[in-house]
């Protein structure tokens, strides 16, 4: 079962692994969107790189 604490930990770990490649690419704009995840029952952040 995925609870709020484990979700935050896994999201932080995922973000940490993605920071290095994103920082190295300077072109493009980062768009952060909040979406409601029915499976988790809470809001979730989705990040996209827009050229």
mmCIF entry with sequence, helices, sheets and N, C-alpha, C, O atoms, coordinates in Angstrom:
data_MODEL
# 
_entry.id   MODEL 
# 
_entity.id                         1 
_entity.type                       polymer 
_entity.pdbx_number_of_molecules   1 
# 
_entity_poly.entity_id                      1 
_entity_poly.type                           'polypeptide(L)' 
_entity_poly.nstd_linkage                   no 
_entity_poly.nstd_monomer                   no 
_entity_poly.pdbx_seq_one_letter_code       
;(UNK)(UNK)(UNK)(UNK)(UNK)(UNK)(UNK)(UNK)(UNK)(UNK)(UNK)(UNK)(UNK)(UNK)(UNK)(UNK)
(UNK)(UNK)(UNK)(UNK)(UNK)(UNK)(UNK)(UNK)(UNK)(UNK)(UNK)(UNK)(UNK)(UNK)(UNK)(UNK)
(UNK)(UNK)(UNK)(UNK)(UNK)(UNK)(UNK)(UNK)(UNK)(UNK)(UNK)(UNK)(UNK)(UNK)(UNK)(UNK)
(UNK)(UNK)(UNK)
;
_entity_poly.pdbx_seq_one_letter_code_can   XXXXXXXXXXXXXXXXXXXXXXXXXXXXXXXXXXXXXXXXXXXXXXXXXXX 
_entity_poly.pdbx_strand_id                 A 
# 
loop_
_entity_poly_seq.entity_id 
_entity_poly_seq.num 
_entity_poly_seq.mon_id 
_entity_poly_seq.hetero 
1 1  UNK n 
1 2  UNK n 
1 3  UNK n 
1 4  UNK n 
1 5  UNK n 
1 6  UNK n 
1 7  UNK n 
1 8  UNK n 
1 9  UNK n 
1 10 UNK n 
1 11 UNK n 
1 12 UNK n 
1 13 UNK n 
1 14 UNK n 
1 15 UNK n 
1 16 UNK n 
1 17 UNK n 
1 18 UNK n 
1 19 UNK n 
1 20 UNK n 
1 21 UNK n 
1 22 UNK n 
1 23 UNK n 
1 24 UNK n 
1 25 UNK n 
1 26 UNK n 
1 27 UNK n 
1 28 UNK n 
1 29 UNK n 
1 30 UNK n 
1 31 UNK n 
1 32 UNK n 
1 33 UNK n 
1 34 UNK n 
1 35 UNK n 
1 36 UNK n 
1 37 UNK n 
1 38 UNK n 
1 39 UNK n 
1 40 UNK n 
1 41 UNK n 
1 42 UNK n 
1 43 UNK n 
1 44 UNK n 
1 45 UNK n 
1 46 UNK n 
1 47 UNK n 
1 48 UNK n 
1 49 UNK n 
1 50 UNK n 
1 51 UNK n 
# 
_struct_asym.id          A 
_struct_asym.entity_id   1 
# 
_struct_conf.conf_type_id            HELX_P 
_struct_conf.id                      HELX_P1 
_struct_conf.pdbx_PDB_helix_id       AA1 
_struct_conf.beg_label_comp_id       UNK 
_struct_conf.beg_label_asym_id       A 
_struct_conf.beg_label_seq_id        4 
_struct_conf.pdbx_beg_PDB_ins_code   ? 
_struct_conf.end_label_comp_id       UNK 
_struct_conf.end_label_asym_id       A 
_struct_conf.end_label_seq_id        24 
_struct_conf.pdbx_end_PDB_ins_code   ? 
_struct_conf.beg_auth_comp_id        UNK 
_struct_conf.beg_auth_asym_id        A 
_struct_conf.beg_auth_seq_id         4 
_struct_conf.end_auth_comp_id        UNK 
_struct_conf.end_auth_asym_id        A 
_struct_conf.end_auth_seq_id         24 
_struct_conf.pdbx_PDB_helix_class    1 
_struct_conf.details                 ? 
_struct_conf.pdbx_PDB_helix_length   21 
# 
_struct_conf_type.id          HELX_P 
_struct_conf_type.criteria    ? 
_struct_conf_type.reference   ? 
# 
_struct_sheet.id               AA1 
_struct_sheet.type             ? 
_struct_sheet.number_strands   2 
_struct_sheet.details          ? 
# 
_struct_sheet_order.sheet_id     AA1 
_struct_sheet_order.range_id_1   1 
_struct_sheet_order.range_id_2   2 
_struct_sheet_order.offset       ? 
_struct_sheet_order.sense        anti-parallel 
# 
loop_
_struct_sheet_range.sheet_id 
_struct_sheet_range.id 
_struct_sheet_range.beg_label_comp_id 
_struct_sheet_range.beg_label_asym_id 
_struct_sheet_range.beg_label_seq_id 
_struct_sheet_range.pdbx_beg_PDB_ins_code 
_struct_sheet_range.end_label_comp_id 
_struct_sheet_range.end_label_asym_id 
_struct_sheet_range.end_label_seq_id 
_struct_sheet_range.pdbx_end_PDB_ins_code 
_struct_sheet_range.beg_auth_comp_id 
_struct_sheet_range.beg_auth_asym_id 
_struct_sheet_range.beg_auth_seq_id 
_struct_sheet_range.end_auth_comp_id 
_struct_sheet_range.end_auth_asym_id 
_struct_sheet_range.end_auth_seq_id 
AA1 1 UNK A 29 ? UNK A 37 ? UNK A 29 UNK A 37 
AA1 2 UNK A 42 ? UNK A 50 ? UNK A 42 UNK A 50 
# 
loop_
_atom_site.group_PDB 
_atom_site.id 
_atom_site.type_symbol 
_atom_site.label_atom_id 
_atom_site.label_alt_id 
_atom_site.label_comp_id 
_atom_site.label_asym_id 
_atom_site.label_entity_id 
_atom_site.label_seq_id 
_atom_site.pdbx_PDB_ins_code 
_atom_site.Cartn_x 
_atom_site.Cartn_y 
_atom_site.Cartn_z 
_atom_site.occupancy 
_atom_site.B_iso_or_equiv 
_atom_site.pdbx_formal_charge 
_atom_site.auth_seq_id 
_atom_site.auth_comp_id 
_atom_site.auth_asym_id 
_atom_site.auth_atom_id 
_atom_site.pdbx_PDB_model_num 
ATOM 1   N N  . UNK A 1 1  ? 0.851  -1.184 0.000   1.00 0.00 ? 1  UNK A N  1 
ATOM 2   C CA . UNK A 1 1  ? 0.000  0.000  0.000   1.00 0.00 ? 1  UNK A CA 1 
ATOM 3   C C  . UNK A 1 1  ? 0.891  1.240  0.000   1.00 0.00 ? 1  UNK A C  1 
ATOM 4   O O  . UNK A 1 1  ? 1.840  1.340  0.778   1.00 0.00 ? 1  UNK A O  1 
ATOM 5   N N  . UNK A 1 2  ? 0.577  2.152  -0.859  1.00 0.00 ? 2  UNK A N  1 
ATOM 6   C CA . UNK A 1 2  ? 1.359  3.380  -0.977  1.00 0.00 ? 2  UNK A CA 1 
ATOM 7   C C  . UNK A 1 2  ? 0.686  4.467  -0.152  1.00 0.00 ? 2  UNK A C  1 
ATOM 8   O O  . UNK A 1 2  ? -0.404 4.931  -0.488  1.00 0.00 ? 2  UNK A O  1 
ATOM 9   N N  . UNK A 1 3  ? 1.339  4.864  0.921   1.00 0.00 ? 3  UNK A N  1 
ATOM 10  C CA . UNK A 1 3  ? 0.772  5.933  1.744   1.00 0.00 ? 3  UNK A CA 1 
ATOM 11  C C  . UNK A 1 3  ? 1.473  7.247  1.424   1.00 0.00 ? 3  UNK A C  1 
ATOM 12  O O  . UNK A 1 3  ? 2.360  7.297  0.572   1.00 0.00 ? 3  UNK A O  1 
ATOM 13  N N  . UNK A 1 4  ? 1.075  8.290  2.099   1.00 0.00 ? 4  UNK A N  1 
ATOM 14  C CA . UNK A 1 4  ? 1.589  9.630  1.794   1.00 0.00 ? 4  UNK A CA 1 
ATOM 15  C C  . UNK A 1 4  ? 3.092  9.730  2.018   1.00 0.00 ? 4  UNK A C  1 
ATOM 16  O O  . UNK A 1 4  ? 3.797  10.331 1.208   1.00 0.00 ? 4  UNK A O  1 
ATOM 17  N N  . UNK A 1 5  ? 3.592  9.151  3.105   1.00 0.00 ? 5  UNK A N  1 
ATOM 18  C CA . UNK A 1 5  ? 5.024  9.245  3.405   1.00 0.00 ? 5  UNK A CA 1 
ATOM 19  C C  . UNK A 1 5  ? 5.860  8.527  2.350   1.00 0.00 ? 5  UNK A C  1 
ATOM 20  O O  . UNK A 1 5  ? 6.859  9.070  1.879   1.00 0.00 ? 5  UNK A O  1 
ATOM 21  N N  . UNK A 1 6  ? 5.460  7.311  1.975   1.00 0.00 ? 6  UNK A N  1 
ATOM 22  C CA . UNK A 1 6  ? 6.234  6.583  0.965   1.00 0.00 ? 6  UNK A CA 1 
ATOM 23  C C  . UNK A 1 6  ? 6.125  7.258  -0.401  1.00 0.00 ? 6  UNK A C  1 
ATOM 24  O O  . UNK A 1 6  ? 7.067  7.213  -1.192  1.00 0.00 ? 6  UNK A O  1 
ATOM 25  N N  . UNK A 1 7  ? 4.980  7.884  -0.680  1.00 0.00 ? 7  UNK A N  1 
ATOM 26  C CA . UNK A 1 7  ? 4.836  8.611  -1.939  1.00 0.00 ? 7  UNK A CA 1 
ATOM 27  C C  . UNK A 1 7  ? 5.796  9.789  -2.001  1.00 0.00 ? 7  UNK A C  1 
ATOM 28  O O  . UNK A 1 7  ? 6.444  10.016 -3.024  1.00 0.00 ? 7  UNK A O  1 
ATOM 29  N N  . UNK A 1 8  ? 5.890  10.542 -0.905  1.00 0.00 ? 8  UNK A N  1 
ATOM 30  C CA . UNK A 1 8  ? 6.793  11.696 -0.863  1.00 0.00 ? 8  UNK A CA 1 
ATOM 31  C C  . UNK A 1 8  ? 8.242  11.244 -0.998  1.00 0.00 ? 8  UNK A C  1 
ATOM 32  O O  . UNK A 1 8  ? 9.030  11.880 -1.697  1.00 0.00 ? 8  UNK A O  1 
ATOM 33  N N  . UNK A 1 9  ? 8.595  10.150 -0.332  1.00 0.00 ? 9  UNK A N  1 
ATOM 34  C CA . UNK A 1 9  ? 9.964  9.633  -0.417  1.00 0.00 ? 9  UNK A CA 1 
ATOM 35  C C  . UNK A 1 9  ? 10.281 9.182  -1.838  1.00 0.00 ? 9  UNK A C  1 
ATOM 36  O O  . UNK A 1 9  ? 11.346 9.502  -2.366  1.00 0.00 ? 9  UNK A O  1 
ATOM 37  N N  . UNK A 1 10 ? 9.356  8.436  -2.467  1.00 0.00 ? 10 UNK A N  1 
ATOM 38  C CA . UNK A 1 10 ? 9.619  7.960  -3.828  1.00 0.00 ? 10 UNK A CA 1 
ATOM 39  C C  . UNK A 1 10 ? 9.644  9.113  -4.826  1.00 0.00 ? 10 UNK A C  1 
ATOM 40  O O  . UNK A 1 10 ? 10.435 9.099  -5.769  1.00 0.00 ? 10 UNK A O  1 
ATOM 41  N N  . UNK A 1 11 ? 8.784  10.109 -4.627  1.00 0.00 ? 11 UNK A N  1 
ATOM 42  C CA . UNK A 1 11 ? 8.791  11.268 -5.524  1.00 0.00 ? 11 UNK A CA 1 
ATOM 43  C C  . UNK A 1 11 ? 10.085 12.059 -5.374  1.00 0.00 ? 11 UNK A C  1 
ATOM 44  O O  . UNK A 1 11 ? 10.636 12.545 -6.361  1.00 0.00 ? 11 UNK A O  1 
ATOM 45  N N  . UNK A 1 12 ? 10.570 12.187 -4.145  1.00 0.00 ? 12 UNK A N  1 
ATOM 46  C CA . UNK A 1 12 ? 11.838 12.884 -3.915  1.00 0.00 ? 12 UNK A CA 1 
ATOM 47  C C  . UNK A 1 12 ? 13.010 12.158 -4.541  1.00 0.00 ? 12 UNK A C  1 
ATOM 48  O O  . UNK A 1 12 ? 13.907 12.783 -5.106  1.00 0.00 ? 12 UNK A O  1 
ATOM 49  N N  . UNK A 1 13 ? 13.003 10.831 -4.440  1.00 0.00 ? 13 UNK A N  1 
ATOM 50  C CA . UNK A 1 13 ? 14.083 10.045 -5.039  1.00 0.00 ? 13 UNK A CA 1 
ATOM 51  C C  . UNK A 1 13 ? 14.047 10.154 -6.562  1.00 0.00 ? 13 UNK A C  1 
ATOM 52  O O  . UNK A 1 13 ? 15.090 10.264 -7.207  1.00 0.00 ? 13 UNK A O  1 
ATOM 53  N N  . UNK A 1 14 ? 12.857 10.123 -7.125  1.00 0.00 ? 14 UNK A N  1 
ATOM 54  C CA . UNK A 1 14 ? 12.727 10.254 -8.576  1.00 0.00 ? 14 UNK A CA 1 
ATOM 55  C C  . UNK A 1 14 ? 13.186 11.628 -9.036  1.00 0.00 ? 14 UNK A C  1 
ATOM 56  O O  . UNK A 1 14 ? 13.886 11.751 -10.041 1.00 0.00 ? 14 UNK A O  1 
ATOM 57  N N  . UNK A 1 15 ? 12.795 12.656 -8.305  1.00 0.00 ? 15 UNK A N  1 
ATOM 58  C CA . UNK A 1 15 ? 13.202 14.019 -8.668  1.00 0.00 ? 15 UNK A CA 1 
ATOM 59  C C  . UNK A 1 15 ? 14.710 14.183 -8.568  1.00 0.00 ? 15 UNK A C  1 
ATOM 60  O O  . UNK A 1 15 ? 15.318 14.853 -9.403  1.00 0.00 ? 15 UNK A O  1 
ATOM 61  N N  . UNK A 1 16 ? 15.319 13.577 -7.554  1.00 0.00 ? 16 UNK A N  1 
ATOM 62  C CA . UNK A 1 16 ? 16.769 13.696 -7.379  1.00 0.00 ? 16 UNK A CA 1 
ATOM 63  C C  . UNK A 1 16 ? 17.520 13.052 -8.539  1.00 0.00 ? 16 UNK A C  1 
ATOM 64  O O  . UNK A 1 16 ? 18.565 13.556 -8.950  1.00 0.00 ? 16 UNK A O  1 
ATOM 65  N N  . UNK A 1 17 ? 17.002 11.945 -9.072  1.00 0.00 ? 17 UNK A N  1 
ATOM 66  C CA . UNK A 1 17 ? 17.680 11.294 -10.192 1.00 0.00 ? 17 UNK A CA 1 
ATOM 67  C C  . UNK A 1 17 ? 17.477 12.055 -11.494 1.00 0.00 ? 17 UNK A C  1 
ATOM 68  O O  . UNK A 1 17 ? 18.257 11.893 -12.432 1.00 0.00 ? 17 UNK A O  1 
ATOM 69  N N  . UNK A 1 18 ? 16.433 12.888 -11.561 1.00 0.00 ? 18 UNK A N  1 
ATOM 70  C CA . UNK A 1 18 ? 16.154 13.627 -12.791 1.00 0.00 ? 18 UNK A CA 1 
ATOM 71  C C  . UNK A 1 18 ? 16.767 15.013 -12.811 1.00 0.00 ? 18 UNK A C  1 
ATOM 72  O O  . UNK A 1 18 ? 16.802 15.644 -13.867 1.00 0.00 ? 18 UNK A O  1 
ATOM 73  N N  . UNK A 1 19 ? 17.247 15.506 -11.689 1.00 0.00 ? 19 UNK A N  1 
ATOM 74  C CA . UNK A 1 19 ? 17.751 16.884 -11.629 1.00 0.00 ? 19 UNK A CA 1 
ATOM 75  C C  . UNK A 1 19 ? 19.006 17.055 -12.483 1.00 0.00 ? 19 UNK A C  1 
ATOM 76  O O  . UNK A 1 19 ? 19.121 18.048 -13.202 1.00 0.00 ? 19 UNK A O  1 
ATOM 77  N N  . UNK A 1 20 ? 19.937 16.124 -12.422 1.00 0.00 ? 20 UNK A N  1 
ATOM 78  C CA . UNK A 1 20 ? 21.214 16.266 -13.126 1.00 0.00 ? 20 UNK A CA 1 
ATOM 79  C C  . UNK A 1 20 ? 21.017 16.377 -14.637 1.00 0.00 ? 20 UNK A C  1 
ATOM 80  O O  . UNK A 1 20 ? 21.581 17.293 -15.236 1.00 0.00 ? 20 UNK A O  1 
ATOM 81  N N  . UNK A 1 21 ? 20.245 15.492 -15.293 1.00 0.00 ? 21 UNK A N  1 
ATOM 82  C CA . UNK A 1 21 ? 20.064 15.669 -16.742 1.00 0.00 ? 21 UNK A CA 1 
ATOM 83  C C  . UNK A 1 21 ? 19.302 16.941 -17.100 1.00 0.00 ? 21 UNK A C  1 
ATOM 84  O O  . UNK A 1 21 ? 19.595 17.563 -18.122 1.00 0.00 ? 21 UNK A O  1 
ATOM 85  N N  . UNK A 1 22 ? 18.331 17.339 -16.279 1.00 0.00 ? 22 UNK A N  1 
ATOM 86  C CA . UNK A 1 22 ? 17.541 18.532 -16.584 1.00 0.00 ? 22 UNK A CA 1 
ATOM 87  C C  . UNK A 1 22 ? 18.392 19.781 -16.449 1.00 0.00 ? 22 UNK A C  1 
ATOM 88  O O  . UNK A 1 22 ? 18.264 20.702 -17.256 1.00 0.00 ? 22 UNK A O  1 
ATOM 89  N N  . UNK A 1 23 ? 19.260 19.832 -15.445 1.00 0.00 ? 23 UNK A N  1 
ATOM 90  C CA . UNK A 1 23 ? 20.114 21.003 -15.248 1.00 0.00 ? 23 UNK A CA 1 
ATOM 91  C C  . UNK A 1 23 ? 21.119 21.133 -16.381 1.00 0.00 ? 23 UNK A C  1 
ATOM 92  O O  . UNK A 1 23 ? 21.465 22.246 -16.775 1.00 0.00 ? 23 UNK A O  1 
ATOM 93  N N  . UNK A 1 24 ? 21.593 20.004 -16.911 1.00 0.00 ? 24 UNK A N  1 
ATOM 94  C CA . UNK A 1 24 ? 22.583 20.063 -17.983 1.00 0.00 ? 24 UNK A CA 1 
ATOM 95  C C  . UNK A 1 24 ? 21.981 20.592 -19.279 1.00 0.00 ? 24 UNK A C  1 
ATOM 96  O O  . UNK A 1 24 ? 22.698 21.164 -20.100 1.00 0.00 ? 24 UNK A O  1 
ATOM 97  N N  . UNK A 1 25 ? 20.686 20.414 -19.475 1.00 0.00 ? 25 UNK A N  1 
ATOM 98  C CA . UNK A 1 25 ? 20.010 20.953 -20.658 1.00 0.00 ? 25 UNK A CA 1 
ATOM 99  C C  . UNK A 1 25 ? 19.456 22.328 -20.319 1.00 0.00 ? 25 UNK A C  1 
ATOM 100 O O  . UNK A 1 25 ? 18.578 22.452 -19.466 1.00 0.00 ? 25 UNK A O  1 
ATOM 101 N N  . UNK A 1 26 ? 19.959 23.351 -20.975 1.00 0.00 ? 26 UNK A N  1 
ATOM 102 C CA . UNK A 1 26 ? 19.496 24.702 -20.665 1.00 0.00 ? 26 UNK A CA 1 
ATOM 103 C C  . UNK A 1 26 ? 18.348 25.130 -21.564 1.00 0.00 ? 26 UNK A C  1 
ATOM 104 O O  . UNK A 1 26 ? 17.598 26.039 -21.209 1.00 0.00 ? 26 UNK A O  1 
ATOM 105 N N  . UNK A 1 27 ? 18.193 24.487 -22.734 1.00 0.00 ? 27 UNK A N  1 
ATOM 106 C CA . UNK A 1 27 ? 17.106 24.872 -23.626 1.00 0.00 ? 27 UNK A CA 1 
ATOM 107 C C  . UNK A 1 27 ? 15.808 24.219 -23.159 1.00 0.00 ? 27 UNK A C  1 
ATOM 108 O O  . UNK A 1 27 ? 15.807 23.102 -22.642 1.00 0.00 ? 27 UNK A O  1 
ATOM 109 N N  . UNK A 1 28 ? 14.732 24.922 -23.349 1.00 0.00 ? 28 UNK A N  1 
ATOM 110 C CA . UNK A 1 28 ? 13.435 24.385 -22.967 1.00 0.00 ? 28 UNK A CA 1 
ATOM 111 C C  . UNK A 1 28 ? 12.933 24.986 -21.674 1.00 0.00 ? 28 UNK A C  1 
ATOM 112 O O  . UNK A 1 28 ? 13.702 25.487 -20.854 1.00 0.00 ? 28 UNK A O  1 
ATOM 113 N N  . UNK A 1 29 ? 11.638 24.923 -21.513 1.00 0.00 ? 29 UNK A N  1 
ATOM 114 C CA . UNK A 1 29 ? 10.988 25.481 -20.338 1.00 0.00 ? 29 UNK A CA 1 
ATOM 115 C C  . UNK A 1 29 ? 10.342 24.352 -19.559 1.00 0.00 ? 29 UNK A C  1 
ATOM 116 O O  . UNK A 1 29 ? 9.758  23.439 -20.142 1.00 0.00 ? 29 UNK A O  1 
ATOM 117 N N  . UNK A 1 30 ? 10.447 24.415 -18.251 1.00 0.00 ? 30 UNK A N  1 
ATOM 118 C CA . UNK A 1 30 ? 9.863  23.384 -17.397 1.00 0.00 ? 30 UNK A CA 1 
ATOM 119 C C  . UNK A 1 30 ? 8.451  23.802 -17.014 1.00 0.00 ? 30 UNK A C  1 
ATOM 120 O O  . UNK A 1 30 ? 8.234  24.902 -16.506 1.00 0.00 ? 30 UNK A O  1 
ATOM 121 N N  . UNK A 1 31 ? 7.499  22.919 -17.261 1.00 0.00 ? 31 UNK A N  1 
ATOM 122 C CA . UNK A 1 31 ? 6.106  23.185 -16.926 1.00 0.00 ? 31 UNK A CA 1 
ATOM 123 C C  . UNK A 1 31 ? 5.686  22.175 -15.872 1.00 0.00 ? 31 UNK A C  1 
ATOM 124 O O  . UNK A 1 31 ? 5.757  20.965 -16.091 1.00 0.00 ? 31 UNK A O  1 
ATOM 125 N N  . UNK A 1 32 ? 5.248  22.683 -14.728 1.00 0.00 ? 32 UNK A N  1 
ATOM 126 C CA . UNK A 1 32 ? 4.808  21.833 -13.628 1.00 0.00 ? 32 UNK A CA 1 
ATOM 127 C C  . UNK A 1 32 ? 3.292  21.916 -13.531 1.00 0.00 ? 32 UNK A C  1 
ATOM 128 O O  . UNK A 1 32 ? 2.723  22.999 -13.398 1.00 0.00 ? 32 UNK A O  1 
ATOM 129 N N  . UNK A 1 33 ? 2.644  20.750 -13.600 1.00 0.00 ? 33 UNK A N  1 
ATOM 130 C CA . UNK A 1 33 ? 1.187  20.687 -13.557 1.00 0.00 ? 33 UNK A CA 1 
ATOM 131 C C  . UNK A 1 33 ? 0.762  19.796 -12.409 1.00 0.00 ? 33 UNK A C  1 
ATOM 132 O O  . UNK A 1 33 ? 1.353  18.740 -12.185 1.00 0.00 ? 33 UNK A O  1 
ATOM 133 N N  . UNK A 1 34 ? -0.251 20.212 -11.686 1.00 0.00 ? 34 UNK A N  1 
ATOM 134 C CA . UNK A 1 34 ? -0.808 19.382 -10.624 1.00 0.00 ? 34 UNK A CA 1 
ATOM 135 C C  . UNK A 1 34 ? -2.010 18.623 -11.164 1.00 0.00 ? 34 UNK A C  1 
ATOM 136 O O  . UNK A 1 34 ? -2.912 19.213 -11.759 1.00 0.00 ? 34 UNK A O  1 
ATOM 137 N N  . UNK A 1 35 ? -2.018 17.310 -10.954 1.00 0.00 ? 35 UNK A N  1 
ATOM 138 C CA . UNK A 1 35 ? -3.131 16.470 -11.386 1.00 0.00 ? 35 UNK A CA 1 
ATOM 139 C C  . UNK A 1 35 ? -3.612 15.650 -10.204 1.00 0.00 ? 35 UNK A C  1 
ATOM 140 O O  . UNK A 1 35 ? -2.841 15.362 -9.288  1.00 0.00 ? 35 UNK A O  1 
ATOM 141 N N  . UNK A 1 36 ? -4.879 15.274 -10.220 1.00 0.00 ? 36 UNK A N  1 
ATOM 142 C CA . UNK A 1 36 ? -5.430 14.444 -9.155  1.00 0.00 ? 36 UNK A CA 1 
ATOM 143 C C  . UNK A 1 36 ? -5.263 12.987 -9.547  1.00 0.00 ? 36 UNK A C  1 
ATOM 144 O O  . UNK A 1 36 ? -5.749 12.563 -10.595 1.00 0.00 ? 36 UNK A O  1 
ATOM 145 N N  . UNK A 1 37 ? -4.579 12.221 -8.713  1.00 0.00 ? 37 UNK A N  1 
ATOM 146 C CA . UNK A 1 37 ? -4.354 10.801 -8.944  1.00 0.00 ? 37 UNK A CA 1 
ATOM 147 C C  . UNK A 1 37 ? -5.389 10.023 -8.144  1.00 0.00 ? 37 UNK A C  1 
ATOM 148 O O  . UNK A 1 37 ? -5.347 10.010 -6.914  1.00 0.00 ? 37 UNK A O  1 
ATOM 149 N N  . UNK A 1 38 ? -6.326 9.370  -8.846  1.00 0.00 ? 38 UNK A N  1 
ATOM 150 C CA . UNK A 1 38 ? -7.397 8.640  -8.165  1.00 0.00 ? 38 UNK A CA 1 
ATOM 151 C C  . UNK A 1 38 ? -6.864 7.447  -7.389  1.00 0.00 ? 38 UNK A C  1 
ATOM 152 O O  . UNK A 1 38 ? -7.394 7.108  -6.331  1.00 0.00 ? 38 UNK A O  1 
ATOM 153 N N  . UNK A 1 39 ? -5.819 6.807  -7.904  1.00 0.00 ? 39 UNK A N  1 
ATOM 154 C CA . UNK A 1 39 ? -5.257 5.633  -7.226  1.00 0.00 ? 39 UNK A CA 1 
ATOM 155 C C  . UNK A 1 39 ? -4.655 6.015  -5.878  1.00 0.00 ? 39 UNK A C  1 
ATOM 156 O O  . UNK A 1 39 ? -4.795 5.280  -4.901  1.00 0.00 ? 39 UNK A O  1 
ATOM 157 N N  . UNK A 1 40 ? -3.987 7.160  -5.827  1.00 0.00 ? 40 UNK A N  1 
ATOM 158 C CA . UNK A 1 40 ? -3.388 7.616  -4.570  1.00 0.00 ? 40 UNK A CA 1 
ATOM 159 C C  . UNK A 1 40 ? -4.370 8.404  -3.717  1.00 0.00 ? 40 UNK A C  1 
ATOM 160 O O  . UNK A 1 40 ? -4.216 8.485  -2.499  1.00 0.00 ? 40 UNK A O  1 
ATOM 161 N N  . UNK A 1 41 ? -5.374 8.979  -4.353  1.00 0.00 ? 41 UNK A N  1 
ATOM 162 C CA . UNK A 1 41 ? -6.343 9.786  -3.632  1.00 0.00 ? 41 UNK A CA 1 
ATOM 163 C C  . UNK A 1 41 ? -5.801 11.141 -3.221  1.00 0.00 ? 41 UNK A C  1 
ATOM 164 O O  . UNK A 1 41 ? -6.225 11.710 -2.215  1.00 0.00 ? 41 UNK A O  1 
ATOM 165 N N  . UNK A 1 42 ? -4.850 11.663 -4.011  1.00 0.00 ? 42 UNK A N  1 
ATOM 166 C CA . UNK A 1 42 ? -4.256 12.965 -3.690  1.00 0.00 ? 42 UNK A CA 1 
ATOM 167 C C  . UNK A 1 42 ? -3.715 13.606 -4.960  1.00 0.00 ? 42 UNK A C  1 
ATOM 168 O O  . UNK A 1 42 ? -3.667 12.981 -6.020  1.00 0.00 ? 42 UNK A O  1 
ATOM 169 N N  . UNK A 1 43 ? -3.312 14.855 -4.831  1.00 0.00 ? 43 UNK A N  1 
ATOM 170 C CA . UNK A 1 43 ? -2.737 15.573 -5.960  1.00 0.00 ? 43 UNK A CA 1 
ATOM 171 C C  . UNK A 1 43 ? -1.305 15.099 -6.200  1.00 0.00 ? 43 UNK A C  1 
ATOM 172 O O  . UNK A 1 43 ? -0.597 14.713 -5.270  1.00 0.00 ? 43 UNK A O  1 
ATOM 173 N N  . UNK A 1 44 ? -0.896 15.138 -7.477  1.00 0.00 ? 44 UNK A N  1 
ATOM 174 C CA . UNK A 1 44 ? 0.437  14.697 -7.862  1.00 0.00 ? 44 UNK A CA 1 
ATOM 175 C C  . UNK A 1 44 ? 0.995  15.709 -8.853  1.00 0.00 ? 44 UNK A C  1 
ATOM 176 O O  . UNK A 1 44 ? 0.264  16.224 -9.699  1.00 0.00 ? 44 UNK A O  1 
ATOM 177 N N  . UNK A 1 45 ? 2.280  15.991 -8.749  1.00 0.00 ? 45 UNK A N  1 
ATOM 178 C CA . UNK A 1 45 ? 2.930  16.942 -9.653  1.00 0.00 ? 45 UNK A CA 1 
ATOM 179 C C  . UNK A 1 45 ? 3.495  16.202 -10.862 1.00 0.00 ? 45 UNK A C  1 
ATOM 180 O O  . UNK A 1 45 ? 4.151  15.170 -10.722 1.00 0.00 ? 45 UNK A O  1 
ATOM 181 N N  . UNK A 1 46 ? 3.233  16.740 -12.043 1.00 0.00 ? 46 UNK A N  1 
ATOM 182 C CA . UNK A 1 46 ? 3.755  16.184 -13.287 1.00 0.00 ? 46 UNK A CA 1 
ATOM 183 C C  . UNK A 1 46 ? 4.577  17.275 -13.952 1.00 0.00 ? 46 UNK A C  1 
ATOM 184 O O  . UNK A 1 46 ? 4.081  18.375 -14.193 1.00 0.00 ? 46 UNK A O  1 
ATOM 185 N N  . UNK A 1 47 ? 5.836  16.969 -14.248 1.00 0.00 ? 47 UNK A N  1 
ATOM 186 C CA . UNK A 1 47 ? 6.745  17.956 -14.829 1.00 0.00 ? 47 UNK A CA 1 
ATOM 187 C C  . UNK A 1 47 ? 7.047  17.588 -16.272 1.00 0.00 ? 47 UNK A C  1 
ATOM 188 O O  . UNK A 1 47 ? 7.339  16.432 -16.579 1.00 0.00 ? 47 UNK A O  1 
ATOM 189 N N  . UNK A 1 48 ? 6.974  18.585 -17.161 1.00 0.00 ? 48 UNK A N  1 
ATOM 190 C CA . UNK A 1 48 ? 7.293  18.371 -18.567 1.00 0.00 ? 48 UNK A CA 1 
ATOM 191 C C  . UNK A 1 48 ? 8.305  19.412 -19.011 1.00 0.00 ? 48 UNK A C  1 
ATOM 192 O O  . UNK A 1 48 ? 8.343  20.519 -18.473 1.00 0.00 ? 48 UNK A O  1 
ATOM 193 N N  . UNK A 1 49 ? 9.124  19.057 -19.995 1.00 0.00 ? 49 UNK A N  1 
ATOM 194 C CA . UNK A 1 49 ? 10.066 19.995 -20.611 1.00 0.00 ? 49 UNK A CA 1 
ATOM 195 C C  . UNK A 1 49 ? 9.480  20.399 -21.965 1.00 0.00 ? 49 UNK A C  1 
ATOM 196 O O  . UNK A 1 49 ? 9.259  19.553 -22.831 1.00 0.00 ? 49 UNK A O  1 
ATOM 197 N N  . UNK A 1 50 ? 9.231  21.694 -22.136 1.00 0.00 ? 50 UNK A N  1 
ATOM 198 C CA . UNK A 1 50 ? 8.652  22.203 -23.377 1.00 0.00 ? 50 UNK A CA 1 
ATOM 199 C C  . UNK A 1 50 ? 9.742  22.953 -24.134 1.00 0.00 ? 50 UNK A C  1 
ATOM 200 O O  . UNK A 1 50 ? 10.332 23.888 -23.593 1.00 0.00 ? 50 UNK A O  1 
ATOM 201 N N  . UNK A 1 51 ? 10.020 22.558 -25.378 1.00 0.00 ? 51 UNK A N  1 
ATOM 202 C CA . UNK A 1 51 ? 11.085 23.239 -26.132 1.00 0.00 ? 51 UNK A CA 1 
ATOM 203 C C  . UNK A 1 51 ? 10.742 24.669 -26.493 1.00 0.00 ? 51 UNK A C  1 
ATOM 204 O O  . UNK A 1 51 ? 11.545 25.355 -27.125 1.00 0.00 ? 51 UNK A O  1 
# 
